[in-house]
Each structure stands twice: as structure tokens, then as C-alpha cells.
Amino acid sequence: MNAERPFLPAPLAGLIGRLPQWPPSTVVCAALNLLFLPTLDAETKQRLLRRVVAIQVSDAGLNCRISLTPIGFLPALRGEPEVTICASAWDYYRLARRLEDPDTLFFSRRLTIDGDTELGLMVKNLLDAIDWTHLPGPLGPAIERLRRLAEGSGARH
């Protein structure tokens, strides 16, 4: 992959990093409930139940903490994450569009998993199985606008 990856413009990243983390966590949960929850089998749901996972976007200062509850994914307002998955917005975008392999990002240290390794690998594999390219409603266009913003910013890491 090209070493010159776009990153969020510093002013935008600074603004996002100062915002409360609950709203982005809610958006992630809504997407997971819509796209992901219906595909989970009972055993996987049981393995994920009440486990706190942090999904961090390194260049945006986002730290979305989520947990699977009996009624679906919800923001995790209490408890420390058992595992943290972290990458840049650009790398998450490339994963979502299936332009990058998660193992390539992991072994190049652009995708990190800290904490419970077994849980982290399970979540990474489950997230990789979601077809983010077919997001309903405004989510797909929103991701596309973020891509154009990142590519057009001229910001490089």
C-alpha cells in the first residue's frame, strides 16, 4: 500500500477528539445492531455478552466503547475495556471498503489489538465479515464524504 495515507486534518481531528465519546459509540452500536447483530449465532452472542470493547480511531481521538447486551449493542458507560482495537480513520475506511486486508494492517502495526487477545481476534474477524459498503440510509454517503475529506486534506502522517 502507498506509504502516504491521508489522515484527518488536524483541526477536524482536534475538534472530534474534544467531543463526548458517547455519540460516536452510539453510532457504532446502531451500525452493529443493524448490520452485524442479525448475523451472530447464539454461541458468539454468548461469548460477547457484557464484554466491553473499545474501538479507537487514532487520528481522530475517538474511543468508542461498546458492549453486547441482551437487547443489542449499547455504548459501554461503565467498566474498562477488555480489549482495544485501534487504527487510523483511513485504515478503518480501507477495511470497510475491503481495500485492505486486516491481517496486513495488523502485521504492519497499523491495526493494533491490546488486552484480551482471544476476544480481540474474535471481534476483528467479526468486524471484517461486515459488508460496510452497503450501509443503509445516510451512513454510506457519510463514510464517502469522510473519505473525500481525508484524501483532499493534503494532511499526511
VOTITOR-197449 format. One line per 2 residues: number of its first residue (from 1); their letters; for each residue x, y, z of C-alpha. Coordinates in steps of 0.25 Angstrom, whole numbers, plus 5000, padded with zeros to 4 digits. Example, Ala and Ser with C-alpha at 12.3 -4.5 7.8 and 13.67 -1.06 7.14 Angstrom:
<pts>
1 = AS = 5049,4982,5031; 5055,4996,5029
</pts>
This chain:
<pts>
1 = MN = 5000,5000,5000; 5004,5014,4998
3 = AE = 5012,5019,5010; 5005,5033,5008
5 = RP = 4992,5031,5015; 4983,5042,5017
7 = FL = 4979,5046,5031; 4968,5055,5037
9 = PA = 4972,5069,5036; 4978,5074,5050
11 = PL = 4967,5084,5053; 4956,5074,5050
13 = AG = 4963,5063,5058; 4965,5073,5070
15 = LI = 4950,5076,5069; 4946,5062,5069
17 = GR = 4955,5058,5080; 4949,5068,5089
19 = LP = 4935,5063,5087; 4928,5054,5097
21 = QW = 4931,5039,5093; 4916,5035,5095
23 = PP = 4910,5039,5082; 4920,5032,5073
25 = ST = 4919,5020,5081; 4904,5021,5079
27 = VV = 4906,5022,5064; 4915,5010,5064
29 = CA = 4905,5002,5072; 4894,5005,5063
31 = AL = 4902,5001,5051; 4906,4988,5058
33 = NL = 4891,4985,5062; 4887,4987,5048
35 = LF = 4897,4980,5040; 4904,4971,5050
37 = LP = 4895,4966,5061; 4885,4958,5052
39 = TL = 4897,4950,5047; 4902,4946,5060
41 = DA = 4900,4931,5065; 4895,4928,5079
43 = ET = 4909,4923,5083; 4916,4936,5078
45 = KQ = 4906,4945,5085; 4908,4938,5098
47 = RL = 4923,4939,5097; 4922,4954,5094
49 = LR = 4911,4957,5104; 4914,4968,5114
51 = RV = 4929,4969,5109; 4934,4983,5108
53 = VA = 4941,4986,5095; 4948,4999,5091
55 = IQ = 4949,5003,5076; 4959,5015,5075
57 = VS = 4961,5024,5063; 4975,5028,5066
59 = DA = 4976,5041,5057; 4962,5046,5061
61 = GL = 4964,5044,5076; 4951,5035,5076
63 = NC = 4950,5024,5087; 4936,5017,5084
65 = RI = 4933,5007,5096; 4923,4997,5093
67 = SL = 4917,4984,5099; 4907,4974,5095
69 = TP = 4895,4974,5104; 4882,4965,5104
71 = IG = 4876,4976,5095; 4887,4978,5086
73 = FL = 4900,4986,5085; 4900,4998,5094
75 = PA = 4911,5009,5098; 4918,5004,5110
77 = LR = 4918,5015,5120; 4924,5007,5131
79 = GE = 4936,4997,5133; 4949,4997,5126
81 = PE = 4950,4991,5112; 4955,4976,5112
83 = VT = 4961,4979,5098; 4964,4991,5090
85 = IC = 4965,4991,5075; 4972,5003,5069
87 = AS = 4975,5008,5055; 4974,5022,5047
89 = AW = 4961,5026,5041; 4967,5024,5027
91 = DY = 4971,5009,5031; 4957,5007,5036
93 = YR = 4951,5012,5023; 4960,5003,5015
95 = LA = 4956,4991,5023; 4941,4995,5022
97 = RR = 4943,4996,5007; 4950,4983,5006
99 = LE = 4962,4990,5000; 4972,4985,5011
101 = DP = 4973,4972,5018; 4972,4973,5033
103 = DT = 4984,4963,5035; 4993,4972,5026
105 = LF = 4989,4984,5035; 4991,4976,5048
107 = FS = 5005,4971,5044; 5009,4985,5039
109 = RR = 5005,4990,5052; 4994,4999,5046
111 = LT = 4983,4992,5053; 4986,4988,5068
113 = ID = 4979,4979,5078; 4982,4981,5092
115 = GD = 4976,4974,5104; 4969,4960,5103
117 = TE = 4976,4955,5090; 4965,4944,5088
119 = LG = 4954,4954,5089; 4961,4964,5081
121 = LM = 4963,4954,5069; 4949,4949,5070
123 = VK = 4944,4964,5069; 4954,4967,5058
125 = NL = 4949,4955,5050; 4934,4958,5052
127 = LD = 4936,4973,5048; 4943,4968,5036
129 = AI = 4931,4960,5032; 4922,4972,5031
131 = DW = 4920,4978,5018; 4921,4992,5021
133 = TH = 4920,4996,5006; 4905,4994,5007
135 = LP = 4901,5003,5019; 4887,5007,5019
137 = GP = 4882,5022,5020; 4892,5033,5022
139 = LG = 4903,5024,5027; 4909,5020,5014
141 = PA = 4909,5034,5008; 4915,5040,5021
143 = IE = 4927,5030,5020; 4929,5034,5006
145 = RL = 4929,5049,5010; 4939,5046,5021
147 = RR = 4948,5038,5010; 4948,5050,5001
149 = LA = 4951,5060,5012; 4963,5051,5017
151 = EG = 4968,5050,5002; 4966,5065,4999
153 = SG = 4972,5070,5012; 4987,5068,5008
155 = AR = 4989,5064,5022; 5000,5053,5023
157 = H = 5004,5045,5035
</pts>
